[in-house]
Amino acid sequence: SSYDKRDHDDYTPFPHFLAAAASYVKKFTKHKVFFRDSIALCDSYDTFYNYIRENEFDIIVIESQSTSWDHDKNLINELNLKFKKLKVILTGPVVNNYKQEDLKSIGIYSACKGEYDKNIIPAIELEGKIQDYDLLTIDEMNNSPFPWNDETHFNMYSDHTPVKPDYPMFWMWTSRGCPYKCNFCVWPSSMTNNDPDGNSKIKVRQYSADYVREYMKHTQNNFPYKSIFVD
């Protein structure tokens, strides 16, 4: 679809890690948190840069992986050129490709390995450091705030399945991790487990039935969803 226009025929997954981390930081720190999914909103570059300029952010958190890294690295360079005071924190599987001494050369303030609900908090404070894995425990998962959702984003996501669902579609996780080791999938080893080389036993952490039920009730009470996609 064109810039600044949404089309449900586009595959547009919900950014679980970003949304969960945004809610976590908002709940457990005093930082003022903004959330914007510029991919789902089909932002043009001008729209994206204007949003940053108008809000005068101190920090921006970007999630990247190898398939988008060439683009994202250029974007980070542009951010550093346009906004001298903006600090860029890098998250996502691509972080495993770098050492701490590499951060400055690619214009990164700090970075996080793996799911970053918790380790994004010290990353905000510690320049030049890659935060190691700090995965949520089962208790922490079930006491976490629900991933960020709001009026701007709730109807932006689509799995584009062969069986056409009714939109808007609500995306949710009922667990973190996967028991399999598909060689085409980076997420179970590099994000929801501390196993980027794929050599160790990986674990699945389930949310409790109570948490899932309350999450669904909260979402149903706040947004007019017509279908649910359990990812």
C-alpha positions as CSV (number, residue, x, y, z in Angstrom):
1,S,0.0,0.0,0.0
2,S,1.0,3.6,-0.4
3,Y,2.6,5.7,2.4
4,D,0.3,7.0,5.1
5,K,-2.5,4.5,4.1
6,R,-3.4,1.2,5.6
7,D,-4.5,-1.9,3.7
8,H,-5.5,-5.1,5.5
9,D,-4.3,-7.2,2.6
10,D,-0.8,-6.3,3.8
11,Y,0.8,-8.7,6.3
12,T,1.3,-6.5,9.3
13,P,2.2,-8.4,12.5
14,F,1.7,-6.8,16.0
15,P,5.1,-5.8,17.5
16,H,4.8,-7.8,20.7
17,F,8.3,-7.1,22.1
18,L,8.1,-3.3,21.5
19,A,4.5,-3.1,22.8
20,A,5.3,-5.2,25.9
21,A,8.5,-3.2,26.7
22,A,6.7,0.1,26.3
23,S,4.0,-0.9,28.8
24,Y,6.7,-2.3,31.2
25,V,8.8,0.8,31.2
26,K,5.7,3.0,31.7
27,K,4.6,0.9,34.7
28,F,7.9,0.4,36.4
29,T,9.8,3.6,35.8
30,K,9.1,7.4,35.8
31,H,10.0,7.8,32.2
32,K,7.4,9.3,29.9
33,V,6.8,6.7,27.2
34,F,5.4,7.1,23.7
35,F,4.7,4.3,21.3
36,R,4.4,4.5,17.5
37,D,4.4,1.7,15.0
38,S,5.4,3.5,11.9
39,I,5.3,0.4,9.8
40,A,1.7,-0.4,10.7
41,L,0.8,3.2,10.2
42,C,2.5,3.3,6.8
43,D,4.4,6.4,7.8
44,S,6.4,8.2,5.1
45,Y,9.9,9.2,6.2
46,D,8.7,12.8,6.4
47,T,5.9,11.8,8.7
48,F,8.2,9.7,10.9
49,Y,10.9,12.4,11.2
50,N,8.2,15.1,11.9
51,Y,6.8,13.0,14.7
52,I,10.2,12.8,16.3
53,R,10.9,16.5,15.7
54,E,7.5,17.7,17.2
55,N,7.9,15.6,20.3
56,E,11.6,16.3,21.0
57,F,12.3,12.8,22.2
58,D,15.4,12.0,24.3
59,I,15.5,8.3,23.4
60,I,14.2,6.1,20.6
61,V,14.1,2.3,20.8
62,I,14.3,0.5,17.5
63,E,13.9,-3.2,16.9
64,S,15.8,-4.8,13.9
65,Q,16.8,-8.1,12.4
66,S,19.2,-9.1,9.7
67,T,16.7,-8.9,6.8
68,S,16.0,-5.2,7.5
69,W,19.3,-4.2,9.0
70,D,20.8,-2.5,5.9
71,H,17.8,-0.2,5.8
72,D,17.6,0.2,9.6
73,K,21.3,1.1,9.8
74,N,20.8,3.8,7.3
75,L,17.8,5.1,9.2
76,I,19.8,5.2,12.4
77,N,22.5,7.2,10.6
78,E,19.8,9.7,9.4
79,L,18.4,10.0,12.9
80,N,21.9,10.8,14.3
81,L,22.4,13.5,11.6
82,K,18.9,15.1,12.0
83,F,18.6,14.9,15.8
84,K,21.9,15.5,17.6
85,K,20.5,15.0,21.1
86,L,18.5,11.8,20.3
87,K,19.8,8.6,21.7
88,V,19.2,5.4,19.7
89,I,18.7,2.1,21.6
90,L,18.9,-1.0,19.4
91,T,17.0,-4.2,20.1
92,G,16.2,-7.4,18.1
93,P,18.2,-10.4,16.9
94,V,20.7,-8.2,15.0
95,V,22.2,-7.1,18.4
96,N,23.9,-10.6,18.7
97,N,26.1,-9.6,15.7
98,Y,27.8,-6.8,17.6
99,K,30.2,-6.2,20.5
100,Q,30.0,-3.3,22.8
101,E,32.9,-1.5,21.1
102,D,30.9,-1.6,17.9
103,L,28.0,0.5,19.2
104,K,29.5,4.0,18.7
105,S,30.6,3.3,15.2
106,I,27.1,2.5,14.1
107,G,25.5,5.4,16.0
108,I,24.0,3.4,18.8
109,Y,23.7,4.6,22.4
110,S,23.1,1.2,23.9
111,A,21.5,-2.1,23.0
112,C,19.6,-5.1,24.4
113,K,19.8,-8.8,23.8
114,G,16.7,-10.9,23.7
115,E,13.2,-9.8,24.9
116,Y,13.7,-6.4,26.4
117,D,10.9,-5.8,28.8
118,K,13.4,-5.6,31.7
119,N,16.8,-4.9,30.3
120,I,15.6,-1.9,28.3
121,I,15.5,-0.1,31.7
122,P,19.3,-0.2,32.4
123,A,19.9,0.4,28.7
124,I,18.3,3.8,29.0
125,E,20.8,4.7,31.7
126,L,24.0,3.1,30.6
127,E,25.6,4.4,27.4
128,G,27.9,2.2,25.3
129,K,26.7,-1.1,26.9
130,I,24.9,-4.1,25.4
131,Q,22.5,-5.4,28.1
132,D,22.7,-9.2,28.3
133,Y,19.6,-11.4,28.3
134,D,17.2,-10.8,31.2
135,L,14.1,-12.9,30.4
136,L,10.9,-12.5,32.3
137,T,10.2,-15.2,34.9
138,I,6.7,-16.8,34.8
139,D,5.7,-14.7,37.8
140,E,7.0,-11.5,36.1
141,M,5.1,-12.4,32.9
142,N,1.8,-12.9,34.8
143,N,2.3,-9.6,36.7
144,S,3.3,-7.6,33.7
145,P,1.1,-4.9,32.2
146,F,-0.7,-5.8,29.0
147,P,1.3,-4.9,25.8
148,W,0.7,-1.4,24.6
149,N,-2.4,-0.8,22.5
150,D,-4.3,2.4,21.8
151,E,-6.7,4.1,19.5
152,T,-4.0,4.9,16.9
153,H,-2.9,1.4,16.4
154,F,-5.5,-1.1,17.4
155,N,-7.0,-1.7,13.9
156,M,-3.7,-1.7,12.0
157,Y,-2.7,-5.4,12.2
158,S,-3.4,-8.2,9.8
159,D,-2.2,-11.8,9.4
160,H,-3.6,-11.8,5.9
161,T,-4.7,-15.5,6.2
162,P,-6.2,-17.4,3.3
163,V,-9.5,-17.5,5.3
164,K,-10.5,-13.9,5.4
165,P,-11.1,-12.9,9.1
166,D,-13.2,-10.0,10.2
167,Y,-11.3,-6.8,11.0
168,P,-10.1,-5.3,13.1
169,M,-8.0,-8.2,14.3
170,F,-6.6,-8.5,17.8
171,W,-3.1,-10.2,18.0
172,M,-2.0,-11.8,21.3
173,W,0.5,-14.1,22.8
174,T,-0.4,-16.8,25.4
175,S,3.2,-17.9,25.8
176,R,6.8,-16.9,25.1
177,G,9.1,-19.1,23.2
178,C,8.7,-22.2,21.0
179,P,9.7,-25.9,21.6
180,Y,11.0,-26.3,18.1
181,K,14.2,-25.3,16.4
182,C,13.2,-24.5,12.8
183,N,16.4,-23.3,11.0
184,F,14.5,-20.5,9.3
185,C,13.2,-18.9,12.5
186,V,15.4,-16.6,14.7
187,W,13.0,-15.7,17.4
188,P,13.0,-18.8,19.8
189,S,16.8,-18.8,20.0
190,S,17.7,-15.1,20.0
191,M,14.7,-13.4,21.6
192,T,12.7,-15.6,23.9
193,N,15.6,-17.8,24.9
194,N,19.3,-17.1,25.6
195,D,20.5,-19.4,22.8
196,P,21.6,-17.4,19.7
197,D,23.7,-20.3,18.4
198,G,20.8,-22.8,18.7
199,N,22.8,-25.4,20.7
200,S,20.9,-25.5,24.0
201,K,17.5,-26.7,25.1
202,I,15.0,-24.0,24.7
203,K,12.0,-23.4,27.0
204,V,8.5,-22.2,26.5
205,R,7.0,-20.0,29.2
206,Q,3.2,-20.0,29.4
207,Y,1.1,-17.1,30.6
208,S,-1.5,-18.2,33.2
209,A,-5.1,-18.8,32.2
210,D,-6.1,-15.9,34.6
211,Y,-3.7,-13.5,32.8
212,V,-4.9,-14.5,29.4
213,R,-8.5,-14.2,30.4
214,E,-8.0,-10.7,31.9
215,Y,-6.0,-9.6,28.9
216,M,-8.8,-10.6,26.6
217,K,-11.5,-9.0,28.8
218,H,-9.4,-5.8,29.0
219,T,-9.0,-5.7,25.2
220,Q,-12.7,-6.5,24.4
221,N,-13.8,-3.7,26.8
222,N,-11.6,-1.1,25.2
223,F,-11.5,-1.9,21.5
224,P,-14.1,-3.1,18.9
225,Y,-12.3,-6.2,17.7
226,K,-14.1,-8.7,15.5
227,S,-11.5,-11.5,15.5
228,I,-8.6,-12.7,17.6
229,F,-5.3,-14.1,16.3
230,V,-3.3,-16.1,18.8
231,D,0.3,-15.9,17.6
